[in-house]
Amino acid sequence: MFRRVSDALEVLLVHPGGPFFRNKDDDVWTVPKGEIEEGEDLLGRARTEFEEEVGIPAKGDWIDLGWVKQKGGKTVYAWAFEGNLPDEFQVCS
C-alpha cells in the first residue's frame, strides 16, 4: 500500500513477528508477503497476505510491480495499491 503526501510517495512496511525478530529492527522491515501454494492465484494470495498481516481490507486498484529472484532462489512477486490506514489504526512492532 502506498499513499501520496505532497510531492512524496510513502510505502507501508511491516515488521515480521515471532521470537527470531524480537528486538530486531534494522534491515527487517518489508512489504507484506507470504508463501503461495501450487496453483494458487498470485494476486489473490497478495491480497490475503496484506489483510492478514496488516489487519485491514486490501481495497483499491492493484498495480503489478513485477517480480525479483532473491539470492536464495525464492521468487518474490509484488503488487501495490493506493490507500490510507484508518485514523484509528494502531502502529506497533
BAMI-571298 format. One line per 8 residues: number of its first residue (from 1); for each residue x, y negated, z negated of C-alpha. Coordinates in steps of 0.25 Angstrom, whole numbers, plus 5000, padded with zeros to 4 digits. Layout:
N
NUM) X/Y/Z; ...
end
This chain:
93
1) 5000/5000/5000; 5005/4986/5003; 5000/4972/5002; 5004/4959/5007; 5007/4948/4998; 5010/4934/5004; 5021/4938/5014; 5025/4950/5007
9) 5021/4965/5008; 5020/4973/4995; 5020/4988/4995; 5015/4997/4984; 5025/5007/4978; 5022/5017/4967; 5031/5024/4957; 5032/5039/4956
17) 5027/5045/4944; 5032/5057/4935; 5043/5059/4926; 5054/5058/4936; 5051/5044/4939; 5048/5039/4925; 5057/5027/4922; 5062/5026/4937
25) 5058/5014/4945; 5070/5012/4954; 5068/5017/4968; 5056/5026/4965; 5044/5017/4969; 5038/5021/4982; 5025/5021/4991; 5015/5031/4986
33) 5018/5044/4993; 5016/5059/4991; 5017/5073/4997; 5008/5078/5008; 5002/5092/5011; 5004/5098/5024; 4993/5094/5034; 4989/5082/5025
41) 4985/5069/5031; 4997/5059/5028; 4989/5046/5027; 4979/5053/5018; 4990/5058/5009; 4996/5044/5009; 4982/5038/5004; 4981/5049/4994
49) 4995/5047/4988; 4992/5032/4987; 4979/5034/4980; 4985/5044/4970; 4998/5036/4967; 4992/5022/4967; 4978/5025/4962; 4970/5016/4971
57) 4963/5019/4984; 4972/5018/4997; 4964/5009/5005; 4968/5001/5018; 4973/5003/5032; 4985/5013/5031; 4997/5009/5039; 5006/5021/5043
65) 5021/5017/5040; 5027/5030/5046; 5036/5040/5039; 5050/5042/5034; 5058/5055/5031; 5065/5054/5018; 5079/5059/5015; 5074/5071/5008
73) 5066/5075/5021; 5052/5070/5016; 5044/5062/5026; 5036/5051/5020; 5024/5045/5028; 5020/5031/5023; 5007/5022/5025; 5003/5009/5019
81) 4991/5001/5017; 4988/4987/5013; 4981/4985/4999; 4982/4980/4985; 4982/4986/4972; 4969/4983/4964; 4971/4972/4954; 4969/4982/4942
89) 4980/4991/4947; 4990/4995/4936; 5004/4995/4941; 5013/5005/4933; 5025/5014/4935
end
